[in-house]
């Protein structure tokens, strides 16, 4: 089973919010997640991100690959 750390969309149109989740690589974007690691909201004046880094590092050690978007969010 190939596992990825990726974003899922939540929120209303025009007020997008994202969850950072662990999912199977072949699953749908908004399908069921194995684990929710945090959230990411990009607003006009500020960016809010809350990520459980302990669990993020655990999933990396087990072999999960983050998407490009998630990797860029973590680097910021």
N, C-alpha and C positions, 0 to 999 in steps of 0.2 A: 504494500500500500504506500503510494507516494503521497506525502503530506506537505501542505504549503501553508504559510502564514500570509493571509491576504485580507483585503477590505471587503466588507459587505455594506450596502447602502441602507440607511434608515432615515427617518425624518420626512418632512413634506417637500414638495417641489419648490425649489428656490431656497430652501433651508436644509441643505443636505448635511447629514451627519453620517459618520462611518464607524463601524465596529471593526476592531482588529481581531481576527479569529484564526483558529487552526482548523483546516478543512482538508479533505482529500482533494488532490490536485484536479481530478476530473469532474468534481461536483459542480452544481450550478452556483452562480455568484451569491444568490440569497438563500441557498439551501441550508440544511441543518449543519451546524458547526460542531466540531469535537469539543472545542473550548473557546470561550471568549477571553481574550487577553487584555482588552482595553478599548478605548474609544478615541476618536479624532474628530474635531469640529473646526472647520476653517470659517471664521467670521470676517466681517469687514474690518473690524478694529483689532481683533486678537485671534490667536489660534489656541485652541484648548486640546491638549492631548494627555491622556492618562493611560499608562501602560504598566502592567505588572512585569517588570524586567526579570524577576526571578523565574517566572514561568516562561517568558520569552527565551531566555538563555537555556532553560531546560529543553524546550522544543528544538532549538538549534542543535543542542548536543545529541539529540535522538535522531537527527537527520532531516528535520523540516527545513524547507527552503523558503525564505521570504520573497515576496514579489518585489519588483523594482520600486513600486510606490511605497510599500511598507519599509523597505530598506532606507529610502530617502527620508521618511518620517522619523525613523529611529536616529538617523545621523544628525538631524536638526537639533 
